[in-house]
């Protein structure tokens, strides 16, 4: 089993830092820290020193308020137990400085005993309330940070475009929540394959892989045993996608004495459910996209069959009629009529051959066959297309104005076919001269065909500006969809615009940096 992370690092995700939960100080449950005790003692010493120096000028009730303030500050800053200790220290200092006999801890008068008792009660209550309030504030901060983390994870998961992104996002949050390693494993063959880990390079132990396999096969969480017990260090959770097993995510066990352990466990559970929902959404999106492509393919197939019934029937009928006439009346026909019939057969056969070639090109583009990219002189390809068009339509006025053009990466046959199709479209729908130009526009090479016709129908012009190849409107024929598909296959685009009194169809292809 391969233990190396297989997901490539994502720069955007590397810069993303999920919110951190506040540190678990556990002031209510654990022994006070030395720093807190020292700070509280220093504050009490300062208050006692100030009260001692001003004992002759300050009333006794003002001194009591000073000590109570010190107790309140210590409890709020350092926790409940430090607050209680500060209350006892404040009582001792007050008794030492202000209760007769002074500078002793002895109480001689009954009403002084009552004063000390009331002061002790007030200081204790102050420490208790301030300490508990501090605990509640910390708990509220922890809950707010957990909600912020869930909100951040939900926003990130809503924008994912693939399962790998879901894994990266959830793994980063699990690493933060558990404050330890987190791993993601995916089914491969008869076992699980490690696809990502945080920290990078972390490799699960064999017993952890066994626990992940158990969780995957039984479809339930496999929790890590309590600290001090033998077993794996990670807890594993299998994700379900459309009722089928998905990836298995694992994180380090949470310390059992953590005050916020329940909150972290609930946050992890909610985040895993969000991950399942994100994977479910991606699965539905893939199914919808597949259905959309199937419907588009059916629409294209229906349009193609309708076009075939017309465009193939016309040349075939002409060829069949001419052949029948020559066979039955060939001897009686004058030579000029025989030549006309033979010319019609040749013309319609060439037309039929061009149409079949278009069908083959369209089939290749729809099948997604990669182009054989080589260095091509775009000017030569355009000149070859013009020469071919002049042979096909000798009566058409086709001008070539390509000049010197840089070399590009393309397939010469596809590039020539695209220019030829644009010229054919102009010959069919735009009377008058046709110009084929080649220019450089920034980092793009532009091969354009300009005519003097009425221009493209609005629906066809709008469709050329869209990304998809399917759904071509009536009037686009086969030539324009093929040109658009060739442009995309070669890494460029096909644009349509008005140029004076006619239309301008331009094939825009990127110029490699080496050629530029």
Secondary structure, DSSP 8 states (H G I E B T S, - for coil): ---S--S---HHHHT-----------TTTS---HHHHHHHHHHHHHHHHHHHHTTTTS-HHHHHHHHHHHHHHHHHHH-HHHHHHHHHHHHHHHHHHHSSSTTSS---SHHHHHHHHHHHHHHHHHHHHHHHHHHHHHHHHHHHHHHHHHHHHHHHHHT--SHHHHHHHHHHHHHHHHTS-EEEEEEETTEEEEEEEESTT----HHHHHHHHHHHHHTS-B----TTSSS-SEEEEEEEETTEEEEEEEEE---TT-TTHHHHHHHHHHHHHHHHHHHHHHHHHHHHHHHHHHHHHHHHHHHHHHHHHHHHHHHHHHHHHHHHHHHHHTTTS-HHHHHHHHHHHHHHHHHHHHHHHHHHHHHHHHHT-----EEEEHHHHHHHHHHHHHHH-TTS-EEEE--S--EEEE-HHHHHHHHHHHHHHHHHH--S-EEEEEEEETTEEEEEEE--SS---HHHHHHHTSS-SS---TT-TTHHHHHHHHHHHTT-EEEEEEETTEEEEEEEEE--TTT-
